[in-house]
Amino acid sequence: MRTTLNIEDKLIDKASKLTGIKEKTSLVRLGLEALISRESSRRLAKLGGTEKRLRVIPRRRPGNSLDGSH
């Protein structure tokens, strides 16, 4: 898909110097992929193990706890 973007030259230049990528299309694609990855990780961390619909799975070995007590 072709898209016209207005991005400051300083921003493009800095990103190009940091990554070594000269092609603007590749630079924008990499930036979007990095943004998606960061936000996906942030959202996953925000959940913090709070899935309410999960059921407790029984242990196969009774009396085997994480702190070493039986």
C-alpha positions, 0 to 999 in steps of 0.5 A, spaced: 500 500 500 502 506 498 502 512 503 504 519 503 508 521 510 510 527 513 516 525 517 521 530 520 528 530 516 532 530 523 528 524 525 529 520 519 536 521 519 537 519 526 533 513 525 538 511 519 544 513 522 542 508 528 540 502 524 544 503 518 538 503 513 538 508 508 531 506 504 526 510 507 520 504 506 525 499 510 526 504 515 519 506 516 517 498 516 522 497 521 520 502 526 512 500 525 514 493 527 518 495 533 512 499 535 508 493 535 513 489 538 513 494 544 506 495 545 504 487 545 509 486 550 507 492 554 500 489 554 502 482 555 506 485 562 500 489 564 495 483 564 500 480 569 497 473 570 490 476 571 486 471 566 480 470 570 477 464 566 483 460 567 481 453 571 486 451 576 490 445 573 491 439 578 498 437 580 500 430 578 505 429 584 501 431 591 505 435 596 510 437 591 510 445 592 515 450 590 518 452 596 521 445 598 516 443 603 512 437 602 
